[in-house]
Amino acid sequence: MLDMEPLSFEEAWAGYLKWAHRLPPAPPPVEPRRISGIAEIIGDFDAVILDNFGVLSLGPPVIPAGPPAYAAIRDVGAKIRVISNDGSKTLSAMLESHRRRGYHFDDDEIYAGLSLLGDMARDTGDGIWAAIGLDPLPLPPGPLQARTWTAGGIEIDDAAGLLLMDCGEFRRQAFLPVIESFRERPRPVVVCNPDVTAPYSEEMSLEPGYLAHWLADETGIEPLFLGKPFPDIYRHALRDLAQILPERILCVGDTLHTDVLGGRNLGMKTLLVETGFTRGRDPLALAEECGIWPDFIASSI
């Protein structure tokens, strides 16, 4: 298990509120309906978008309600797409992790911000980028060259840009030289994982979105975000499901500022589950504070 830097709920929530101006705008409010789980409403939808952390798993451990919910979705024949902000592994490695937990997704059912990296890389120009992530970096085939900065693969001042993929054991204190370097010489910043935090069994972790917003505050550089809640990842994952109306698609997630915000901004319905970021909190109070409202709320998927 990685020795991750924990992030408190209060730190993460304050970040989401402070940095909301870099996210898509909040959609009009709706009145959430409390349900028992996805099986209660799955018949009303033709496709389901699932988050991973906080919905299907908490890191390695599976969330108990996940496999039965997965079976219920399969039973009605709804299309499934998993959209994760995980930037630590390839899509094939994600598939294998899910299968070990009892989720047998097909290759064309799982997507992440990394899925967009190949297209973005065509416009990166020359030079080697510094990456904050786990070695070996899960880079797609193509022209993008990146080395892990924290492993000594490249000096930060020499980097053509910064690729934020996964924090792993990275510490906030270690990010200060990056901020200083990019303040002195601004360069592109690409964020494969826009999450501020991720829920694990006992605590929550520091994630690349936190570093990206911090760097933007300090340098004025506007990062390019590739994952949720930004629309390109949804359009990419749903490109072969254009025949399904947005209101017949249900997005399931544990975070208002990613899963709910991203889904509702594209006209989809959303289900907020309380097994991840919002566990132990009042989801209605959080929605009131941030202005992002889900269509449904359930204690678990």
C-alpha positions in Angstrom: 0.0 0.0 0.0 1.3 3.4 -0.9 2.2 5.8 1.9 -0.2 8.5 0.6 -0.5 12.0 2.0 -4.0 12.2 3.5 -6.3 15.1 2.8 -9.1 15.9 5.2 -12.6 16.3 4.0 -12.5 20.0 5.2 -9.4 20.7 3.0 -10.9 19.0 0.0 -14.3 20.6 0.3 -12.7 24.1 0.8 -10.7 23.4 -2.4 -13.7 22.4 -4.4 -15.5 25.6 -3.3 -12.5 27.9 -3.9 -11.7 26.5 -7.3 -15.3 26.2 -8.6 -14.5 28.9 -11.1 -12.3 26.6 -13.1 -15.0 23.9 -13.3 -18.0 23.9 -15.5 -20.9 26.1 -14.2 -23.4 24.6 -11.8 -26.6 23.5 -13.5 -30.1 24.6 -12.4 -31.1 23.1 -9.0 -33.3 20.0 -8.8 -35.0 18.4 -5.9 -33.2 15.1 -5.1 -35.2 11.9 -4.6 -33.9 9.5 -2.0 -33.8 5.9 -3.3 -32.7 2.6 -2.0 -30.1 2.0 -4.8 -29.8 1.8 -8.5 -31.9 -1.3 -8.8 -34.9 0.8 -7.9 -34.6 3.1 -10.9 -32.5 1.2 -13.5 -35.6 0.4 -15.6 -35.9 4.1 -16.4 -32.5 4.3 -18.1 -30.8 2.9 -21.2 -27.2 3.6 -20.2 -25.3 4.0 -16.9 -22.0 5.9 -16.3 -20.2 4.5 -13.2 -17.5 6.1 -11.2 -15.0 3.8 -9.6 -13.6 5.1 -6.3 -16.4 5.7 -3.8 -18.9 3.8 -6.0 -17.5 0.4 -6.9 -14.5 0.3 -4.6 -12.5 2.1 -2.0 -9.1 1.4 -3.5 -8.5 -2.4 -3.4 -11.6 -3.2 -1.3 -14.9 -3.6 -3.2 -17.9 -1.8 -1.9 -20.4 -4.6 -0.9 -23.4 -3.2 -2.8 -21.3 -2.9 -6.0 -21.5 -6.4 -7.5 -25.3 -6.8 -7.0 -25.8 -3.4 -8.5 -23.6 -4.3 -11.4 -25.6 -7.5 -11.9 -28.9 -5.4 -11.8 -27.6 -3.1 -14.6 -26.6 -6.1 -16.7 -29.9 -7.8 -16.2 -31.9 -5.0 -17.8 -29.5 -4.7 -20.7 -28.5 -1.1 -20.0 -25.2 0.0 -21.6 -22.4 0.6 -19.2 -19.5 3.1 -19.2 -17.0 3.4 -16.4 -15.5 6.9 -16.4 -12.7 7.1 -13.9 -10.2 9.9 -13.1 -7.6 7.4 -12.2 -4.3 8.4 -13.7 -2.1 5.7 -12.1 -2.6 2.8 -14.5 -3.4 1.8 -18.1 -7.0 1.0 -19.1 -6.1 -2.7 -19.4 -4.7 -2.6 -15.8 -8.0 -0.9 -14.6 -10.0 -3.7 -16.3 -8.0 -6.4 -14.6 -8.5 -4.6 -11.2 -12.2 -4.5 -11.8 -12.4 -8.1 -12.8 -10.7 -9.2 -9.6 -13.5 -7.4 -7.7 -16.2 -9.1 -9.7 -16.9 -6.4 -12.3 -16.4 -7.9 -15.8 -16.3 -4.9 -18.0 -15.4 -5.0 -21.7 -12.6 -3.1 -23.2 -14.9 -0.5 -24.7 -16.7 0.1 -21.4 -14.0 1.8 -19.4 -12.5 5.3 -19.9 -10.3 7.8 -18.0 -8.7 11.1 -18.5 -5.8 9.2 -19.9 -8.0 8.2 -22.8 -7.8 11.7 -24.1 -4.0 12.0 -23.7 -3.1 10.6 -27.1 -5.2 13.2 -29.0 -3.8 16.0 -26.8 -0.2 14.8 -27.3 -0.3 15.7 -31.0 -0.2 19.3 -30.0 2.5 19.2 -27.4 5.4 20.1 -29.6 9.0 19.1 -28.9 10.7 18.5 -25.6 10.3 16.2 -22.7 7.6 16.8 -20.1 7.9 16.3 -16.4 5.2 13.9 -14.9 4.0 13.5 -11.4 2.8 9.9 -11.4 3.7 6.3 -10.8 6.4 4.5 -12.8 6.0 3.1 -15.3 4.0 6.1 -16.6 0.8 4.8 -18.4 1.4 6.9 -21.5 -0.4 6.2 -24.7 1.5 5.5 -27.9 2.4 8.7 -29.7 4.8 11.6 -29.7 4.4 12.7 -26.1 7.6 12.2 -24.2 7.5 12.4 -20.4 9.6 11.3 -17.5 8.8 11.1 -13.8 10.1 14.2 -12.2 10.0 12.7 -8.6 12.2 9.8 -9.7 14.9 12.1 -11.0 14.1 11.5 -14.6 14.1 15.2 -15.5 14.9 18.5 -13.9 11.8 20.6 -13.5 13.4 23.7 -15.0 14.2 21.7 -18.2 10.7 20.3 -18.7 8.6 21.3 -21.7 5.5 21.0 -19.6 3.9 19.3 -16.6 1.8 16.2 -16.7 -0.2 15.6 -13.5 -1.2 11.9 -13.4 -1.2 10.5 -9.9 0.1 11.6 -6.5 1.0 8.2 -5.1 3.4 9.0 -2.2 3.9 12.6 -3.4 3.7 15.3 -0.7 2.5 18.9 -1.0 5.8 20.2 0.3 7.6 18.6 -2.6 5.4 20.6 -5.1 6.9 23.9 -4.0 9.9 23.7 -6.5 7.4 23.0 -9.3 5.4 26.1 -8.5 8.5 28.3 -8.3 9.8 26.9 -11.7 6.5 27.4 -13.5 6.1 30.9 -11.9 9.5 31.9 -13.4 8.9 30.2 -16.8 5.2 29.4 -17.5 4.7 26.2 -19.5 1.6 24.0 -20.3 0.1 21.9 -17.5 -2.1 18.9 -18.4 -4.1 17.2 -15.7 -5.2 13.6 -16.4 -6.9 13.3 -13.0 -8.8 16.5 -12.0 -9.9 15.0 -8.6 -8.9 17.0 -5.6 -9.1 13.9 -3.4 -10.1 10.3 -3.6 -11.8 8.2 -0.9 -10.1 5.1 0.6 -11.3 2.8 3.3 -9.9 4.8 6.2 -9.0 8.2 4.8 -8.9 10.4 1.7 -5.8 11.0 -0.5 -4.2 14.0 -2.1 -4.9 13.9 -5.8 -3.5 15.8 -8.9 -6.5 18.2 -9.2 -5.4 19.7 -5.9 -1.9 20.4 -7.2 -3.2 21.8 -10.5 -5.5 24.3 -8.8 -2.8 25.3 -6.4 -0.3 25.8 -9.2 -2.9 27.9 -11.1 -3.5 30.1 -8.1 0.2 30.7 -7.6 1.3 31.2 -11.3 -1.7 32.2 -13.3 -1.3 29.2 -15.6 -4.6 27.7 -16.6 -4.3 23.9 -16.6 -5.9 21.7 -19.3 -8.1 19.2 -17.4 -8.8 15.9 -19.3 -11.2 14.0 -16.9 -14.5 14.6 -15.1 -16.3 16.9 -14.7 -15.2 18.3 -18.0 -17.3 17.4 -21.1 -14.7 15.9 -23.5 -14.3 12.7 -21.5 -18.1 12.0 -21.5 -18.4 12.7 -25.2 -15.4 10.4 -25.9 -16.9 7.6 -23.7 -20.4 8.0 -25.3 -19.4 8.5 -28.9 -20.9 5.2 -30.0 -24.1 5.7 -27.9 -25.3 8.8 -29.7 -28.7 7.2 -30.2 -29.4 7.3 -26.4 -31.0 10.6 -25.2 -29.0 12.3 -22.4 -32.0 12.1 -20.0 -31.9 8.3 -20.5 -28.4 8.1 -19.1 -27.7 7.9 -15.4 -24.3 9.0 -14.0 -23.4 7.4 -10.6 -20.8 9.0 -8.4 -19.8 10.0 -4.9 -18.7 13.6 -5.6 -20.8 16.6 -6.4 -18.1 18.6 -8.1 -17.1 15.7 -10.5 -19.7 13.0 -11.2 -22.8 15.1 -10.5 -21.6 18.3 -12.1 -20.3 16.6 -15.2 -23.3 14.5 -15.8 -25.9 17.2 -15.2 -24.2 19.7 -17.4 -24.6 17.3 -20.3 -28.3 16.8 -19.6 -28.0 13.4 -17.9 -29.5 12.3 -14.7 -27.3 11.7 -11.7 -27.2 9.5 -8.6 -25.0 10.6 -5.6 -24.0 7.7 -3.4 -22.8 8.1 0.2 -20.0 5.5 0.2 -17.2 7.8 -0.9 -16.4 11.5 -0.5 -19.7 12.4 1.2 -19.8 9.5 3.7 -20.8 10.7 7.1 -21.9 14.1 5.7 -25.3 15.6 4.9 -25.5 15.5 1.1 -28.4 18.0 1.0 -26.4 20.5 3.1 -23.4 20.1 0.8 -25.5 20.5 -2.3 -27.1 23.7 -0.8 -23.6 25.1 0.0 -22.1 24.5 -3.5 -25.2 24.7 -5.6 -24.7 21.3 -7.3 -27.8 19.1 -6.9 -28.1 15.4 -7.9 -31.4 13.9 -9.2 -31.1 10.9 -6.8 -29.3 10.1 -3.5 -28.7 6.6 -2.1 -26.7 5.3 0.8 -24.9 3.0 -1.6 -25.2 2.0 -5.2 
